[in-house]
Amino acid sequence: MPKIKTNRAAAKRFKRTGSGKFVYSKSHANHILGKKTRKRKRSLRQSHLIDKTNVRELRLLMPNG
């Protein structure tokens, strides 16, 4: 019986918390920062939770955490 494999692209973008939720980092925080507001850049630094409507699909992509 073959092993269940984790989708590597998803594993690099999402992490599972202790309670089983998924967190991710927002994009667009690397360069061309001069035109972005202070508030926007501050928001990009925070980690965000995946919406519950997408959790089922992520569980299929990352069965091993």
Contacts in CASP RR format, 6 or more apart in sequence:
PFRMAT RR
TARGET T0000
AUTHOR 0000-0000-0000
METHOD contacts of the structure
MODEL  1
MPKIKTNRAAAKRFKRTGSGKFVYSKSHANHILGKKTRKRKRSLRQSHLI
DKTNVRELRLLMPNG
4 63 0 8 1.000
4 64 0 8 1.000
6 61 0 8 1.000
6 62 0 8 1.000
6 63 0 8 1.000
6 64 0 8 1.000
6 65 0 8 1.000
7 61 0 8 1.000
7 62 0 8 1.000
10 58 0 8 1.000
10 61 0 8 1.000
10 62 0 8 1.000
11 62 0 8 1.000
11 65 0 8 1.000
13 24 0 8 1.000
13 25 0 8 1.000
14 22 0 8 1.000
14 23 0 8 1.000
14 24 0 8 1.000
14 50 0 8 1.000
14 58 0 8 1.000
14 62 0 8 1.000
15 22 0 8 1.000
15 23 0 8 1.000
15 24 0 8 1.000
16 22 0 8 1.000
16 23 0 8 1.000
16 62 0 8 1.000
16 65 0 8 1.000
17 23 0 8 1.000
21 49 0 8 1.000
21 50 0 8 1.000
21 55 0 8 1.000
22 49 0 8 1.000
22 50 0 8 1.000
22 55 0 8 1.000
22 58 0 8 1.000
23 47 0 8 1.000
23 48 0 8 1.000
23 49 0 8 1.000
23 50 0 8 1.000
24 47 0 8 1.000
24 48 0 8 1.000
24 50 0 8 1.000
25 47 0 8 1.000
25 48 0 8 1.000
26 43 0 8 1.000
26 44 0 8 1.000
26 46 0 8 1.000
26 48 0 8 1.000
28 36 0 8 1.000
28 44 0 8 1.000
29 41 0 8 1.000
29 44 0 8 1.000
29 45 0 8 1.000
33 41 0 8 1.000
36 44 0 8 1.000
50 58 0 8 1.000
END
